[in-house]
């Protein structure tokens, strides 16, 4: 795997987690119970954390490429 392919995989995963975080926000907004809201909030935070970790890895991969 080349560094470019690795960076593309990281980028794709970043986009997927942002999409899933947005879905969790949508679920939070339409939740009917406190439990549904809490699960959606947890999902959102987990996807945002994953996105941030992947962004950091993408940044480091870009530094290595230089």
C-alpha positions in Angstrom: 0.0 0.0 0.0 1.4 3.4 -0.9 1.2 6.4 1.4 -1.3 7.9 -1.1 -3.6 4.9 -0.8 -3.3 5.0 3.0 -4.2 8.6 3.1 -7.2 8.0 0.9 -8.4 5.2 3.3 -8.0 7.6 6.2 -9.9 10.3 4.4 -12.7 8.0 3.4 -13.0 6.8 7.1 -13.0 10.4 8.2 -15.9 11.2 5.9 -17.8 8.1 7.0 -17.5 9.0 10.7 -18.7 12.6 10.0 -21.7 11.2 8.2 -22.5 8.8 11.0 -22.0 11.6 13.6 -24.6 13.7 11.6 -27.0 10.8 11.6 -26.6 10.5 15.4 -27.4 14.2 15.7 -30.5 13.7 13.5 -31.6 10.8 15.8 -31.0 13.0 18.8 -33.3 15.7 17.3 -36.1 13.2 16.6 -35.7 11.1 19.7 -38.9 10.5 21.7 -37.4 9.3 24.9 -34.5 10.3 27.1 -32.9 7.0 26.5 -32.9 7.4 22.7 -31.4 10.9 23.2 -28.7 9.6 25.4 -27.7 6.8 23.0 -27.7 9.2 20.1 -25.5 11.6 22.0 -23.1 8.8 22.9 -23.0 7.7 19.2 -22.3 11.2 18.1 -19.5 11.7 20.5 -17.9 8.4 19.6 -18.0 9.2 15.9 -16.6 12.7 16.4 -13.7 11.2 18.5 -13.0 8.6 15.7 -13.1 11.4 13.1 -10.6 13.5 15.1 -8.3 10.5 15.6 -8.4 9.8 11.9 -7.8 13.4 11.0 -4.7 13.4 13.2 -3.5 10.2 11.5 -4.1 11.8 8.1 -2.1 14.9 9.2 0.8 12.7 10.4 0.7 10.7 7.2 1.0 13.9 5.2 4.0 15.0 7.3 5.7 11.6 6.6 5.1 12.1 2.9 7.1 15.4 2.9 
